Amino acid sequence: MKTNKIIESMLNHRSIRKWKQEPIGEEIVGILLEVANRTSTSNGLLQSSIIRITDQKKKDQIVKISKQAYLATAPELFIFVADNFRNDRILAEGNSATNFAADGDRFLQGITDSAIMAQNVVNAAESLGLGVVYFGSVLNEPRRLIELLKLPERTMPVIAVGIGYPDQEPQLKPRIHLETRVFENEYKVFDNYHEELKEYDEELQEYYDLRDANRRVDSFTKQVKDKLSLQSETRAEYFELAKERGYEI
Amino acid sequence: MKTNKIIESMLNHRSIRKWKQEPIGEEIVGILLEVANRTSTSNGLLQSSIIRITDQKKKDQIVKISKQAYLATAPELFIFVADNFRNDRILAEGNSATNFAADGDRFLQGITDSAIMAQNVVNAAESLGLGVVYFGSVLNEPRRLIELLKLPERTMPVIAVGIGYPDQEPQLKPRIHLETRVFENEYKVFDNYHEELKEYDEELQEYYDLRDANRRVDSFTKQVKDKLSLQSETRAEYFELAKERGYEI
């Protein structure tokens, strides 16, 4: 098998939610940010930015949004932002007659630019022995987060990543079988997903989530039902909010 | 400087648009797909899927959408899809009274799941000496792509990646300076972006894009003006199309 250290590290990825309470150092932060900046970007338009949270008070305020206390203990916290403001300003300064810096196309690119940048930071951090976790929960109340970060119009927060030296060793979480997630040439619809996912459902129930110490997790299909039969209104209005903020989508 | 091979490879990332015309091998494809499947996923909900294009006729049809002839020569072509269909079916099979599998929150997660998965594949591929490029151009006409890939409702194509052994050595493209892209604790608005980006504008003009052999590229601010004063209607309607396809955003 033609593999290597980085691939082994990717195949062993686990979210880390408990870190040693020591800084990761400015040199390493610098490397992570250089990697972020080097990430591919749609049409070379650089439609993403990073807010690095170093102010503990601000972290504590973000915890009120995320409701995950461990966020406040992340030695580093980066928030990745779809940024269509910078290019909008460039057009405005040049008095362009037309300005499509924030249409649906460019907003999507801003989101994907932000996400792939985050994943590059994750991979770089893990290659240095750091432990990371994605904080989707910073979007529980996007309006409050936008206020806290003083984000201008035509920007939207997309994802956050917490980084530090790991202080826990979580179990590797089972994954869905490839045949239900990777298709050749066209999408494959299955007759019965409960049937198709039966084996994966069983495997997942053997997994222990460290967040709920010593409690096995539910099957995948049960988790899907429980999580997706409810809605968070403030999360669900993400694209409505984007419109309010100047996106023409 | 505490760096390593993967970080050096990330800092030296270039898009590769010309590949040796040899397959990358099923074993390697298998590794890349395992890495994709191991990528972090919002709330453990696995809201992304991959369509692997192996049919040359289909690649040729996708070129008609992307208008980039070299897409047809990519030894491997993966299209990453925001997939809120699978979980919607699980809820429907369970006769859930409420079903929020495809609201704005879950759609955003489907998009970010797809994007970070793509970046993981990119990093794994590059670590094996492969050359990759993102094809955002597959979204030039999303309706046609959806038809070609037979994507069901509550799914949207997000991004594509071409992979093969590189047959060119492009120059490293300059990047914006970090102080205009990374901010501490809150977003920083500059008074004059042309002024702020002057140095970067100059650096970029020293760069040669292999796509336009021996022609230097425009400054960043000029590119922004040229690209964003125009709009592609079929690209811009991405989120409208998502609504038509069952997303409640």
HADDOCK unambig.tbl for C-alpha pairs under 7 A between the chains (distance, minus, plus):
assign (segid A and resid 6 and name CA) (segid B and resid 6 and name CA) 6.64 0.50 0.50
assign (segid A and resid 7 and name CA) (segid B and resid 124 and name CA) 5.87 0.50 0.50
assign (segid A and resid 10 and name CA) (segid B and resid 35 and name CA) 6.29 0.50 0.50
assign (segid A and resid 11 and name CA) (segid B and resid 35 and name CA) 5.74 0.50 0.50
assign (segid A and resid 11 and name CA) (segid B and resid 38 and name CA) 5.96 0.50 0.50
assign (segid A and resid 35 and name CA) (segid B and resid 10 and name CA) 6.28 0.50 0.50
assign (segid A and resid 35 and name CA) (segid B and resid 11 and name CA) 5.73 0.50 0.50
assign (segid A and resid 37 and name CA) (segid B and resid 175 and name CA) 6.91 0.50 0.50
assign (segid A and resid 38 and name CA) (segid B and resid 11 and name CA) 5.97 0.50 0.50
assign (segid A and resid 38 and name CA) (segid B and resid 175 and name CA) 6.77 0.50 0.50
assign (segid A and resid 42 and name CA) (segid B and resid 136 and name CA) 6.80 0.50 0.50
assign (segid A and resid 45 and name CA) (segid B and resid 224 and name CA) 6.73 0.50 0.50
assign (segid A and resid 49 and name CA) (segid B and resid 181 and name CA) 4.92 0.50 0.50
assign (segid A and resid 49 and name CA) (segid B and resid 182 and name CA) 5.87 0.50 0.50
assign (segid A and resid 50 and name CA) (segid B and resid 181 and name CA) 6.38 0.50 0.50
assign (segid A and resid 50 and name CA) (segid B and resid 182 and name CA) 4.72 0.50 0.50
assign (segid A and resid 50 and name CA) (segid B and resid 183 and name CA) 6.20 0.50 0.50
assign (segid A and resid 51 and name CA) (segid B and resid 182 and name CA) 5.89 0.50 0.50
assign (segid A and resid 51 and name CA) (segid B and resid 183 and name CA) 4.83 0.50 0.50
assign (segid A and resid 51 and name CA) (segid B and resid 184 and name CA) 5.60 0.50 0.50
assign (segid A and resid 51 and name CA) (segid B and resid 185 and name CA) 5.96 0.50 0.50
assign (segid A and resid 51 and name CA) (segid B and resid 186 and name CA) 6.28 0.50 0.50
assign (segid A and resid 51 and name CA) (segid B and resid 187 and name CA) 6.70 0.50 0.50
assign (segid A and resid 52 and name CA) (segid B and resid 183 and name CA) 6.06 0.50 0.50
assign (segid A and resid 52 and name CA) (segid B and resid 184 and name CA) 4.87 0.50 0.50
assign (segid A and resid 52 and name CA) (segid B and resid 185 and name CA) 5.74 0.50 0.50
assign (segid A and resid 53 and name CA) (segid B and resid 184 and name CA) 5.95 0.50 0.50
assign (segid A and resid 53 and name CA) (segid B and resid 185 and name CA) 4.61 0.50 0.50
assign (segid A and resid 54 and name CA) (segid B and resid 184 and name CA) 6.82 0.50 0.50
assign (segid A and resid 54 and name CA) (segid B and resid 185 and name CA) 6.31 0.50 0.50
assign (segid A and resid 55 and name CA) (segid B and resid 185 and name CA) 6.53 0.50 0.50
assign (segid A and resid 87 and name CA) (segid B and resid 224 and name CA) 6.39 0.50 0.50
assign (segid A and resid 90 and name CA) (segid B and resid 193 and name CA) 6.06 0.50 0.50
assign (segid A and resid 90 and name CA) (segid B and resid 194 and name CA) 6.72 0.50 0.50
assign (segid A and resid 90 and name CA) (segid B and resid 221 and name CA) 6.48 0.50 0.50
assign (segid A and resid 91 and name CA) (segid B and resid 225 and name CA) 5.61 0.50 0.50
assign (segid A and resid 96 and name CA) (segid B and resid 229 and name CA) 6.81 0.50 0.50
assign (segid A and resid 98 and name CA) (segid B and resid 229 and name CA) 4.97 0.50 0.50
assign (segid A and resid 99 and name CA) (segid B and resid 228 and name CA) 6.00 0.50 0.50
assign (segid A and resid 99 and name CA) (segid B and resid 229 and name CA) 4.84 0.50 0.50
assign (segid A and resid 100 and name CA) (segid B and resid 228 and name CA) 5.09 0.50 0.50
assign (segid A and resid 100 and name CA) (segid B and resid 229 and name CA) 5.74 0.50 0.50
assign (segid A and resid 100 and name CA) (segid B and resid 230 and name CA) 6.50 0.50 0.50
assign (segid A and resid 100 and name CA) (segid B and resid 231 and name CA) 6.20 0.50 0.50
assign (segid A and resid 101 and name CA) (segid B and resid 228 and name CA) 5.35 0.50 0.50
assign (segid A and resid 103 and name CA) (segid B and resid 236 and name CA) 5.85 0.50 0.50
assign (segid A and resid 104 and name CA) (segid B and resid 236 and name CA) 4.60 0.50 0.50
assign (segid A and resid 104 and name CA) (segid B and resid 237 and name CA) 6.11 0.50 0.50
assign (segid A and resid 104 and name CA) (segid B and resid 238 and name CA) 5.88 0.50 0.50
assign (segid A and resid 104 and name CA) (segid B and resid 239 and name CA) 6.25 0.50 0.50
assign (segid A and resid 105 and name CA) (segid B and resid 235 and name CA) 5.38 0.50 0.50
assign (segid A and resid 105 and name CA) (segid B and resid 236 and name CA) 4.51 0.50 0.50
assign (segid A and resid 105 and name CA) (segid B and resid 238 and name CA) 6.51 0.50 0.50
assign (segid A and resid 112 and name CA) (segid B and resid 112 and name CA) 6.61 0.50 0.50
assign (segid A and resid 112 and name CA) (segid B and resid 115 and name CA) 5.70 0.50 0.50
assign (segid A and resid 115 and name CA) (segid B and resid 112 and name CA) 5.71 0.50 0.50
assign (segid A and resid 115 and name CA) (segid B and resid 115 and name CA) 5.96 0.50 0.50
assign (segid A and resid 115 and name CA) (segid B and resid 116 and name CA) 5.72 0.50 0.50
assign (segid A and resid 116 and name CA) (segid B and resid 115 and name CA) 5.73 0.50 0.50
assign (segid A and resid 116 and name CA) (segid B and resid 116 and name CA) 5.03 0.50 0.50
assign (segid A and resid 116 and name CA) (segid B and resid 119 and name CA) 5.41 0.50 0.50
assign (segid A and resid 119 and name CA) (segid B and resid 116 and name CA) 5.41 0.50 0.50
assign (segid A and resid 119 and name CA) (segid B and resid 119 and name CA) 6.40 0.50 0.50
assign (segid A and resid 119 and name CA) (segid B and resid 120 and name CA) 6.97 0.50 0.50
assign (segid A and resid 120 and name CA) (segid B and resid 119 and name CA) 6.97 0.50 0.50
assign (segid A and resid 124 and name CA) (segid B and resid 7 and name CA) 5.87 0.50 0.50
assign (segid A and resid 136 and name CA) (segid B and resid 42 and name CA) 6.78 0.50 0.50
assign (segid A and resid 149 and name CA) (segid B and resid 185 and name CA) 6.40 0.50 0.50
assign (segid A and resid 149 and name CA) (segid B and resid 186 and name CA) 4.32 0.50 0.50
assign (segid A and resid 149 and name CA) (segid B and resid 187 and name CA) 6.06 0.50 0.50
assign (segid A and resid 150 and name CA) (segid B and resid 186 and name CA) 5.56 0.50 0.50
assign (segid A and resid 150 and name CA) (segid B and resid 187 and name CA) 5.66 0.50 0.50
assign (segid A and resid 151 and name CA) (segid B and resid 187 and name CA) 5.55 0.50 0.50
assign (segid A and resid 175 and name CA) (segid B and resid 37 and name CA) 6.89 0.50 0.50
assign (segid A and resid 175 and name CA) (segid B and resid 38 and name CA) 6.75 0.50 0.50
assign (segid A and resid 181 and name CA) (segid B and resid 49 and name CA) 4.90 0.50 0.50
assign (segid A and resid 181 and name CA) (segid B and resid 50 and name CA) 6.38 0.50 0.50
assign (segid A and resid 182 and name CA) (segid B and resid 49 and name CA) 5.85 0.50 0.50
assign (segid A and resid 182 and name CA) (segid B and resid 50 and name CA) 4.72 0.50 0.50
assign (segid A and resid 182 and name CA) (segid B and resid 51 and name CA) 5.89 0.50 0.50
assign (segid A and resid 183 and name CA) (segid B and resid 50 and name CA) 6.20 0.50 0.50
assign (segid A and resid 183 and name CA) (segid B and resid 51 and name CA) 4.84 0.50 0.50
assign (segid A and resid 183 and name CA) (segid B and resid 52 and name CA) 6.07 0.50 0.50
assign (segid A and resid 184 and name CA) (segid B and resid 51 and name CA) 5.59 0.50 0.50
assign (segid A and resid 184 and name CA) (segid B and resid 52 and name CA) 4.86 0.50 0.50
assign (segid A and resid 184 and name CA) (segid B and resid 53 and name CA) 5.95 0.50 0.50
assign (segid A and resid 184 and name CA) (segid B and resid 54 and name CA) 6.82 0.50 0.50
assign (segid A and resid 185 and name CA) (segid B and resid 51 and name CA) 5.94 0.50 0.50
assign (segid A and resid 185 and name CA) (segid B and resid 52 and name CA) 5.73 0.50 0.50
assign (segid A and resid 185 and name CA) (segid B and resid 53 and name CA) 4.61 0.50 0.50
assign (segid A and resid 185 and name CA) (segid B and resid 54 and name CA) 6.31 0.50 0.50
assign (segid A and resid 185 and name CA) (segid B and resid 55 and name CA) 6.54 0.50 0.50
assign (segid A and resid 185 and name CA) (segid B and resid 149 and name CA) 6.39 0.50 0.50
assign (segid A and resid 186 and name CA) (segid B and resid 51 and name CA) 6.28 0.50 0.50
assign (segid A and resid 186 and name CA) (segid B and resid 149 and name CA) 4.31 0.50 0.50
assign (segid A and resid 186 and name CA) (segid B and resid 150 and name CA) 5.56 0.50 0.50
assign (segid A and resid 187 and name CA) (segid B and resid 51 and name CA) 6.70 0.50 0.50
assign (segid A and resid 187 and name CA) (segid B and resid 149 and name CA) 6.04 0.50 0.50
assign (segid A and resid 187 and name CA) (segid B and resid 150 and name CA) 5.65 0.50 0.50
assign (segid A and resid 187 and name CA) (segid B and resid 151 and name CA) 5.54 0.50 0.50
assign (segid A and resid 193 and name CA) (segid B and resid 90 and name CA) 6.05 0.50 0.50
assign (segid A and resid 194 and name CA) (segid B and resid 90 and name CA) 6.69 0.50 0.50
assign (segid A and resid 221 and name CA) (segid B and resid 90 and name CA) 6.48 0.50 0.50
assign (segid A and resid 224 and name CA) (segid B and resid 45 and name CA) 6.73 0.50 0.50
assign (segid A and resid 224 and name CA) (segid B and resid 87 and name CA) 6.39 0.50 0.50
assign (segid A and resid 225 and name CA) (segid B and resid 91 and name CA) 5.61 0.50 0.50
assign (segid A and resid 228 and name CA) (segid B and resid 99 and name CA) 6.00 0.50 0.50
assign (segid A and resid 228 and name CA) (segid B and resid 100 and name CA) 5.09 0.50 0.50
assign (segid A and resid 228 and name CA) (segid B and resid 101 and name CA) 5.36 0.50 0.50
assign (segid A and resid 229 and name CA) (segid B and resid 96 and name CA) 6.82 0.50 0.50
assign (segid A and resid 229 and name CA) (segid B and resid 98 and name CA) 4.97 0.50 0.50
assign (segid A and resid 229 and name CA) (segid B and resid 99 and name CA) 4.82 0.50 0.50
assign (segid A and resid 229 and name CA) (segid B and resid 100 and name CA) 5.73 0.50 0.50
assign (segid A and resid 230 and name CA) (segid B and resid 100 and name CA) 6.49 0.50 0.50
assign (segid A and resid 231 and name CA) (segid B and resid 100 and name CA) 6.18 0.50 0.50
assign (segid A and resid 235 and name CA) (segid B and resid 105 and name CA) 5.37 0.50 0.50
assign (segid A and resid 236 and name CA) (segid B and resid 103 and name CA) 5.85 0.50 0.50
assign (segid A and resid 236 and name CA) (segid B and resid 104 and name CA) 4.61 0.50 0.50
assign (segid A and resid 236 and name CA) (segid B and resid 105 and name CA) 4.48 0.50 0.50
assign (segid A and resid 237 and name CA) (segid B and resid 104 and name CA) 6.12 0.50 0.50
assign (segid A and resid 237 and name CA) (segid B and resid 249 and name CA) 6.95 0.50 0.50
assign (segid A and resid 238 and name CA) (segid B and resid 104 and name CA) 5.89 0.50 0.50
assign (segid A and resid 238 and name CA) (segid B and resid 105 and name CA) 6.51 0.50 0.50
assign (segid A and resid 239 and name CA) (segid B and resid 104 and name CA) 6.26 0.50 0.50
assign (segid A and resid 239 and name CA) (segid B and resid 249 and name CA) 6.12 0.50 0.50
assign (segid A and resid 249 and name CA) (segid B and resid 237 and name CA) 6.94 0.50 0.50
assign (segid A and resid 249 and name CA) (segid B and resid 239 and name CA) 6.12 0.50 0.50
